[in-house]
Amino acid sequence: MGYRLLYRTLGEHRQAMLMPSWKQRLNYETKWMSRDDIVNATYDGAEALVDLKVRHGLVPASDARNIKDHIARARIVIGLLDEVGPVDKNLEREIHLLNGLDSLCGKHELDWSVIGKRYHLFRCITSLFRTQLPRLDNPAPYL
Protein backbone atom coordinates (compact mmCIF):
# COMPACT_ATOMS: atom_id res chain seq x y z
CA MET A 1 0.00 0.00 0.00
CA GLY A 2 1.07 3.55 -0.60
CA TYR A 3 -0.32 5.06 2.58
CA ARG A 4 -0.25 4.56 6.32
CA LEU A 5 -3.21 5.19 8.61
CA LEU A 6 -2.31 6.89 11.87
CA TYR A 7 -5.54 6.38 13.81
CA ARG A 8 -7.43 3.12 13.82
CA THR A 9 -9.72 3.00 16.84
CA LEU A 10 -12.68 5.21 17.65
CA GLY A 11 -10.78 6.49 20.69
CA GLU A 12 -7.77 7.45 18.58
CA HIS A 13 -10.02 9.28 16.09
CA ARG A 14 -11.81 11.07 18.92
CA GLN A 15 -8.50 12.12 20.48
CA ALA A 16 -7.21 13.33 17.11
CA MET A 17 -10.31 15.51 16.62
CA LEU A 18 -9.43 17.33 19.84
CA MET A 19 -6.02 18.34 18.49
CA PRO A 20 -5.60 22.06 17.75
CA SER A 21 -4.31 21.73 14.17
CA TRP A 22 -5.75 20.01 11.11
CA LYS A 23 -2.27 18.62 10.50
CA GLN A 24 -2.52 16.73 13.79
CA ARG A 25 -6.02 15.54 12.90
CA LEU A 26 -4.93 14.27 9.49
CA ASN A 27 -5.31 10.50 9.66
CA TYR A 28 -2.78 9.42 7.06
CA GLU A 29 0.49 9.99 5.32
CA THR A 30 1.66 8.43 2.11
CA LYS A 31 4.78 6.65 1.03
CA TRP A 32 5.65 9.80 -0.89
CA MET A 33 4.35 12.55 1.41
CA SER A 34 4.53 13.04 5.17
CA ARG A 35 1.84 15.00 6.98
CA ASP A 36 4.16 18.04 6.81
CA ASP A 37 4.41 17.60 3.03
CA ILE A 38 0.62 17.29 2.70
CA VAL A 39 0.06 20.46 4.74
CA ASN A 40 2.65 22.43 2.77
CA ALA A 41 1.29 21.19 -0.57
CA THR A 42 -2.23 22.15 0.51
CA TYR A 43 -1.19 25.67 1.44
CA ASP A 44 1.00 26.04 -1.67
CA GLY A 45 -1.91 24.93 -3.85
CA ALA A 46 -4.31 27.29 -2.08
CA GLU A 47 -1.98 30.24 -2.66
CA ALA A 48 -1.59 29.34 -6.34
CA LEU A 49 -5.38 29.02 -6.67
CA VAL A 50 -5.87 32.46 -5.12
CA ASP A 51 -3.40 33.94 -7.62
CA LEU A 52 -5.33 32.30 -10.46
CA LYS A 53 -8.63 33.65 -9.16
CA VAL A 54 -7.19 37.17 -9.00
CA ARG A 55 -5.70 36.88 -12.49
CA HIS A 56 -9.09 35.88 -13.90
CA GLY A 57 -11.08 38.45 -11.96
CA LEU A 58 -12.88 35.99 -9.70
CA VAL A 59 -11.50 37.39 -6.44
CA PRO A 60 -10.57 40.99 -5.64
CA ALA A 61 -6.90 41.58 -4.80
CA SER A 62 -7.86 42.71 -1.28
CA ASP A 63 -9.58 39.36 -0.60
CA ALA A 64 -6.56 37.54 -1.99
CA ARG A 65 -4.27 39.43 0.39
CA ASN A 66 -6.51 38.47 3.32
CA ILE A 67 -6.49 34.81 2.28
CA LYS A 68 -2.72 34.77 1.83
CA ASP A 69 -2.25 36.49 5.21
CA HIS A 70 -4.47 33.83 6.77
CA ILE A 71 -2.40 31.06 5.16
CA ALA A 72 0.84 32.67 6.36
CA ARG A 73 -0.53 32.89 9.92
CA ALA A 74 -1.71 29.27 9.75
CA ARG A 75 1.74 28.11 8.64
CA ILE A 76 3.32 29.97 11.58
CA VAL A 77 0.84 28.50 14.08
CA ILE A 78 1.34 24.95 12.78
CA GLY A 79 5.11 25.45 13.11
CA LEU A 80 4.68 26.71 16.67
CA LEU A 81 2.51 23.73 17.57
CA ASP A 82 5.26 21.41 16.36
CA GLU A 83 7.80 23.22 18.58
CA VAL A 84 6.11 24.25 21.81
CA GLY A 85 4.19 21.26 23.12
CA PRO A 86 1.36 22.44 25.41
CA VAL A 87 -0.65 25.32 23.98
CA ASP A 88 -0.60 28.56 25.97
CA LYS A 89 -3.50 31.04 26.04
CA ASN A 90 -2.06 33.33 23.32
CA LEU A 91 -1.56 30.45 20.90
CA GLU A 92 -5.00 29.07 21.75
CA ARG A 93 -6.54 32.48 20.99
CA GLU A 94 -4.72 32.63 17.62
CA ILE A 95 -5.93 29.11 16.74
CA HIS A 96 -9.53 30.08 17.51
CA LEU A 97 -9.18 33.23 15.39
CA LEU A 98 -7.80 31.25 12.47
CA ASN A 99 -10.46 28.56 12.75
CA GLY A 100 -13.21 31.18 12.71
CA LEU A 101 -12.15 32.69 9.37
CA ASP A 102 -13.12 31.64 5.86
CA SER A 103 -9.56 30.86 5.00
CA LEU A 104 -9.20 29.39 1.55
CA CYS A 105 -12.45 30.43 -0.07
CA GLY A 106 -15.66 32.26 0.66
CA LYS A 107 -18.68 30.17 1.58
CA HIS A 108 -20.41 31.37 -1.62
CA GLU A 109 -17.74 29.58 -3.66
CA LEU A 110 -19.00 26.25 -2.38
CA ASP A 111 -22.49 26.85 -3.77
CA TRP A 112 -23.25 25.71 -7.28
CA SER A 113 -26.42 27.30 -8.52
CA VAL A 114 -28.03 25.51 -11.44
CA ILE A 115 -31.38 27.31 -11.39
CA GLY A 116 -32.02 29.12 -14.64
CA LYS A 117 -29.05 27.48 -16.37
CA ARG A 118 -29.10 24.67 -18.86
CA TYR A 119 -26.57 21.96 -18.32
CA HIS A 120 -26.21 19.01 -20.64
CA LEU A 121 -25.93 16.27 -18.07
CA PHE A 122 -24.56 13.71 -20.50
CA ARG A 123 -21.78 16.08 -21.63
CA CYS A 124 -20.92 16.95 -18.01
CA ILE A 125 -20.62 13.30 -17.04
CA THR A 126 -18.57 12.29 -20.08
CA SER A 127 -16.29 15.28 -19.57
CA LEU A 128 -15.79 14.26 -15.95
CA PHE A 129 -14.84 10.73 -16.96
CA ARG A 130 -12.53 11.97 -19.70
CA THR A 131 -10.59 14.13 -17.26
CA GLN A 132 -10.53 11.64 -14.38
CA LEU A 133 -9.74 8.35 -16.07
CA PRO A 134 -6.08 7.56 -16.73
CA ARG A 135 -4.84 7.54 -20.29
CA LEU A 136 -4.21 4.02 -21.48
CA ASP A 137 -0.84 4.91 -23.02
CA ASN A 138 0.41 6.48 -19.76
CA PRO A 139 -1.32 4.88 -16.77
CA ALA A 140 -0.84 6.60 -13.42
CA PRO A 141 -0.22 4.47 -10.33
CA TYR A 142 -3.11 4.18 -7.92
CA LEU A 143 -3.00 3.64 -4.18
Secondary structure by P-SEA (a helix, b strand, c coil): cccccccccaaaaaaaaaccccccccccccccccaaaaaaaaaaaaaaaaaaaaaaccccaaaaaaaaaaaaaaaaaaaaaaccccccaaaaaaaaaaaacccccccccccccccccccaaaaaaaaaaaaccccccbbbbcc
